[in-house]
Amino acid sequence: MKQDWKPGTMIYPLPAVMISCGSTPDEYNILTVAWTGTICTNPPMCYISIRPERHSYEIIKKNMEFVINLTTKDLSYATDWCGVRSGKDYNKFEEMSLTPGNAKIINAPIIEESPLSIECKVKEIVPLGSHHMFISEVVNVKADEKYLNKETGKFELTDANLMAYVHGGYFTLGEKIGKFGWSVEKKK
């Protein structure tokens, strides 16, 4: 039997990503976000939702650019730390020994230690209540070559040991149980 609860955001698991922003090194910051996702394939678009009182909110609003950096088990401590400390008080790149790298299209830094960095340009900011949604176009993706299968040419992102956020906790992903379309494949 199921119970009725008050309305809430219980859609889990979610990616726990580190958002890097800022147009100059003295402005660089990292914000941890779980309210993120895909909006559209063509053109490629995604979103992040941020509370207006967060330090990075004004940086992203001013520059209208940011990078979504996927996180891994090895980045879990830094991911959490960057989510509970303010960039007003800390240089998060220095504190967590993370490397700001050059994005190709935008001025915000990528996080070199991330297996995948998604460069985004903000198209619209939608105030929704506690959070504002930054609807953005993906203008470039930087992928770590160490996850490129030299034999097949396929990018093996699953080898990065990605992490997810579930109701207050961080988790690594489990075993693969299927693939897109496997339920309707013809049996041989």
C-alpha beads as a LAMMPS data file, in Angstrom:
LAMMPS data file: protein, C-alpha beads

188 atoms
187 bonds

1 atom types
1 bond types

-500.0 500.0 xlo xhi
-500.0 500.0 ylo yhi
-500.0 500.0 zlo zhi

Masses

1 110.0

Atoms # bond

1 1 1 0.000 0.000 0.000
2 1 1 1.221 3.518 -0.775
3 1 1 0.895 6.599 1.428
4 1 1 0.086 10.108 0.223
5 1 1 2.785 12.679 0.978
6 1 1 2.868 16.414 0.437
7 1 1 4.083 17.363 -3.046
8 1 1 7.852 17.260 -3.313
9 1 1 10.730 16.687 -5.680
10 1 1 11.411 12.990 -5.259
11 1 1 12.693 12.243 -8.755
12 1 1 15.852 10.225 -8.082
13 1 1 18.588 9.372 -8.896
14 1 1 19.982 12.611 -10.280
15 1 1 23.453 13.479 -11.461
16 1 1 25.468 15.426 -8.909
17 1 1 27.424 17.796 -11.143
18 1 1 29.914 20.536 -10.484
19 1 1 29.072 23.757 -12.300
20 1 1 32.097 25.914 -13.062
21 1 1 31.587 29.567 -13.839
22 1 1 33.302 32.934 -14.042
23 1 1 34.960 34.771 -16.914
24 1 1 38.275 35.563 -15.176
25 1 1 40.409 33.610 -12.680
26 1 1 39.512 35.970 -9.832
27 1 1 35.813 35.247 -10.499
28 1 1 36.069 31.458 -11.067
29 1 1 33.783 29.412 -8.862
30 1 1 32.342 25.917 -8.555
31 1 1 28.781 25.137 -7.505
32 1 1 27.414 21.645 -6.919
33 1 1 23.988 21.086 -8.492
34 1 1 21.650 18.109 -8.634
35 1 1 18.741 19.977 -10.235
36 1 1 19.953 19.531 -13.809
37 1 1 18.901 17.711 -16.922
38 1 1 18.416 17.462 -20.665
39 1 1 15.752 19.579 -22.376
40 1 1 16.264 19.056 -26.097
41 1 1 18.420 17.070 -28.525
42 1 1 18.347 19.384 -31.538
43 1 1 19.521 21.952 -30.708
44 1 1 21.261 20.376 -27.720
45 1 1 19.875 22.075 -24.614
46 1 1 19.962 21.474 -20.885
47 1 1 19.162 23.282 -17.672
48 1 1 20.409 23.884 -14.166
49 1 1 18.302 25.293 -11.345
50 1 1 19.971 27.520 -8.744
51 1 1 18.759 29.398 -5.693
52 1 1 19.182 33.175 -6.255
53 1 1 21.015 33.549 -2.932
54 1 1 23.861 31.272 -4.064
55 1 1 27.157 33.039 -4.853
56 1 1 27.378 31.514 -8.356
57 1 1 23.890 32.711 -9.298
58 1 1 25.017 36.293 -9.969
59 1 1 28.204 35.152 -11.724
60 1 1 26.216 32.983 -14.152
61 1 1 23.502 35.610 -14.582
62 1 1 26.123 38.259 -15.452
63 1 1 28.184 36.112 -17.848
64 1 1 25.335 33.932 -19.205
65 1 1 27.752 30.983 -19.463
66 1 1 28.705 27.978 -17.356
67 1 1 30.101 24.455 -17.616
68 1 1 28.415 21.279 -16.391
69 1 1 31.188 18.944 -15.203
70 1 1 30.163 15.337 -14.602
71 1 1 31.404 13.851 -11.344
72 1 1 32.862 10.508 -10.348
73 1 1 33.551 8.476 -7.248
74 1 1 37.038 10.040 -7.147
75 1 1 35.468 13.529 -7.218
76 1 1 32.805 12.784 -4.588
77 1 1 34.512 14.620 -1.698
78 1 1 35.141 17.724 -3.838
79 1 1 31.590 17.550 -5.195
80 1 1 30.100 17.622 -1.717
81 1 1 32.558 20.231 -0.386
82 1 1 31.869 22.597 -3.302
83 1 1 28.155 22.278 -2.552
84 1 1 28.350 23.186 1.129
85 1 1 31.003 25.932 1.024
86 1 1 30.500 29.367 -0.508
87 1 1 32.696 30.826 -3.206
88 1 1 32.411 34.117 -1.310
89 1 1 34.657 32.582 1.347
90 1 1 36.820 30.066 -0.541
91 1 1 38.649 29.575 -3.803
92 1 1 37.142 26.167 -4.479
93 1 1 39.585 25.227 -7.244
94 1 1 42.509 25.765 -4.856
95 1 1 40.848 24.245 -1.787
96 1 1 39.938 21.026 -3.615
97 1 1 43.088 20.882 -5.798
98 1 1 40.989 21.040 -8.965
99 1 1 42.403 22.338 -12.217
100 1 1 40.596 25.092 -14.138
101 1 1 40.997 24.357 -17.831
102 1 1 40.170 26.277 -20.966
103 1 1 36.765 25.843 -22.521
104 1 1 36.697 25.970 -26.319
105 1 1 33.683 28.253 -26.915
106 1 1 32.883 30.048 -23.654
107 1 1 34.926 31.979 -21.072
108 1 1 34.035 29.858 -18.024
109 1 1 36.616 27.262 -16.955
110 1 1 36.162 23.526 -17.251
111 1 1 37.254 21.208 -14.431
112 1 1 40.103 19.149 -15.916
113 1 1 39.512 16.237 -13.498
114 1 1 35.950 15.730 -14.785
115 1 1 35.491 13.017 -17.433
116 1 1 33.068 15.210 -19.384
117 1 1 32.608 18.986 -19.401
118 1 1 29.575 20.498 -21.129
119 1 1 29.940 24.134 -22.189
120 1 1 26.621 26.018 -21.948
121 1 1 25.302 29.426 -23.008
122 1 1 22.240 30.629 -21.121
123 1 1 19.241 31.370 -23.355
124 1 1 16.676 32.169 -20.658
125 1 1 16.385 32.418 -16.885
126 1 1 13.006 31.332 -15.557
127 1 1 12.135 32.293 -11.938
128 1 1 10.216 29.336 -10.507
129 1 1 10.137 29.923 -6.745
130 1 1 12.994 28.727 -4.534
131 1 1 15.117 28.122 -7.646
132 1 1 15.555 29.835 -10.989
133 1 1 16.044 27.661 -14.058
134 1 1 18.873 28.528 -16.434
135 1 1 17.758 27.143 -19.800
136 1 1 20.904 26.766 -21.868
137 1 1 22.251 25.683 -25.225
138 1 1 25.140 23.225 -25.270
139 1 1 27.838 24.819 -27.432
140 1 1 30.663 22.301 -26.900
141 1 1 31.505 19.125 -25.024
142 1 1 35.032 18.319 -23.836
143 1 1 35.596 14.596 -23.245
144 1 1 38.588 13.030 -21.485
145 1 1 40.414 10.906 -24.070
146 1 1 41.220 8.223 -21.487
147 1 1 37.605 7.015 -21.833
148 1 1 37.837 6.711 -25.612
149 1 1 37.957 3.062 -26.689
150 1 1 40.814 2.999 -29.219
151 1 1 39.465 -0.140 -30.906
152 1 1 35.809 0.841 -31.354
153 1 1 36.078 4.634 -31.239
154 1 1 33.254 4.628 -28.675
155 1 1 33.365 6.950 -25.679
156 1 1 33.065 4.637 -22.642
157 1 1 31.647 7.072 -20.081
158 1 1 30.549 4.160 -17.882
159 1 1 34.244 3.466 -17.190
160 1 1 34.495 6.835 -15.388
161 1 1 32.636 5.501 -12.314
162 1 1 30.045 8.294 -12.377
163 1 1 28.139 9.173 -9.241
164 1 1 24.534 10.078 -8.572
165 1 1 22.585 11.872 -5.861
166 1 1 19.637 10.162 -4.158
167 1 1 17.641 11.853 -1.397
168 1 1 20.610 13.346 0.444
169 1 1 23.228 10.715 -0.424
170 1 1 25.865 10.144 -3.097
171 1 1 26.100 6.773 -4.827
172 1 1 28.109 5.107 -7.547
173 1 1 26.114 3.549 -10.357
174 1 1 25.370 -0.168 -10.275
175 1 1 25.667 -2.891 -12.851
176 1 1 24.240 -2.490 -16.333
177 1 1 20.880 -4.264 -16.607
178 1 1 19.939 -3.466 -20.198
179 1 1 20.381 -0.986 -23.025
180 1 1 18.085 1.341 -24.915
181 1 1 15.718 -0.753 -27.052
182 1 1 16.691 -4.125 -25.602
183 1 1 13.107 -4.898 -24.632
184 1 1 11.985 -4.930 -28.274
185 1 1 15.022 -6.446 -29.960
186 1 1 14.373 -9.461 -32.147
187 1 1 15.571 -12.699 -30.604
188 1 1 18.055 -14.665 -32.660

Bonds

1 1 1 2
2 1 2 3
3 1 3 4
4 1 4 5
5 1 5 6
6 1 6 7
7 1 7 8
8 1 8 9
9 1 9 10
10 1 10 11
11 1 11 12
12 1 12 13
13 1 13 14
14 1 14 15
15 1 15 16
16 1 16 17
17 1 17 18
18 1 18 19
19 1 19 20
20 1 20 21
21 1 21 22
22 1 22 23
23 1 23 24
24 1 24 25
25 1 25 26
26 1 26 27
27 1 27 28
28 1 28 29
29 1 29 30
30 1 30 31
31 1 31 32
32 1 32 33
33 1 33 34
34 1 34 35
35 1 35 36
36 1 36 37
37 1 37 38
38 1 38 39
39 1 39 40
40 1 40 41
41 1 41 42
42 1 42 43
43 1 43 44
44 1 44 45
45 1 45 46
46 1 46 47
47 1 47 48
48 1 48 49
49 1 49 50
50 1 50 51
51 1 51 52
52 1 52 53
53 1 53 54
54 1 54 55
55 1 55 56
56 1 56 57
57 1 57 58
58 1 58 59
59 1 59 60
60 1 60 61
61 1 61 62
62 1 62 63
63 1 63 64
64 1 64 65
65 1 65 66
66 1 66 67
67 1 67 68
68 1 68 69
69 1 69 70
70 1 70 71
71 1 71 72
72 1 72 73
73 1 73 74
74 1 74 75
75 1 75 76
76 1 76 77
77 1 77 78
78 1 78 79
79 1 79 80
80 1 80 81
81 1 81 82
82 1 82 83
83 1 83 84
84 1 84 85
85 1 85 86
86 1 86 87
87 1 87 88
88 1 88 89
89 1 89 90
90 1 90 91
91 1 91 92
92 1 92 93
93 1 93 94
94 1 94 95
95 1 95 96
96 1 96 97
97 1 97 98
98 1 98 99
99 1 99 100
100 1 100 101
101 1 101 102
102 1 102 103
103 1 103 104
104 1 104 105
105 1 105 106
106 1 106 107
107 1 107 108
108 1 108 109
109 1 109 110
110 1 110 111
111 1 111 112
112 1 112 113
113 1 113 114
114 1 114 115
115 1 115 116
116 1 116 117
117 1 117 118
118 1 118 119
119 1 119 120
120 1 120 121
121 1 121 122
122 1 122 123
123 1 123 124
124 1 124 125
125 1 125 126
126 1 126 127
127 1 127 128
128 1 128 129
129 1 129 130
130 1 130 131
131 1 131 132
132 1 132 133
133 1 133 134
134 1 134 135
135 1 135 136
136 1 136 137
137 1 137 138
138 1 138 139
139 1 139 140
140 1 140 141
141 1 141 142
142 1 142 143
143 1 143 144
144 1 144 145
145 1 145 146
146 1 146 147
147 1 147 148
148 1 148 149
149 1 149 150
150 1 150 151
151 1 151 152
152 1 152 153
153 1 153 154
154 1 154 155
155 1 155 156
156 1 156 157
157 1 157 158
158 1 158 159
159 1 159 160
160 1 160 161
161 1 161 162
162 1 162 163
163 1 163 164
164 1 164 165
165 1 165 166
166 1 166 167
167 1 167 168
168 1 168 169
169 1 169 170
170 1 170 171
171 1 171 172
172 1 172 173
173 1 173 174
174 1 174 175
175 1 175 176
176 1 176 177
177 1 177 178
178 1 178 179
179 1 179 180
180 1 180 181
181 1 181 182
182 1 182 183
183 1 183 184
184 1 184 185
185 1 185 186
186 1 186 187
187 1 187 188
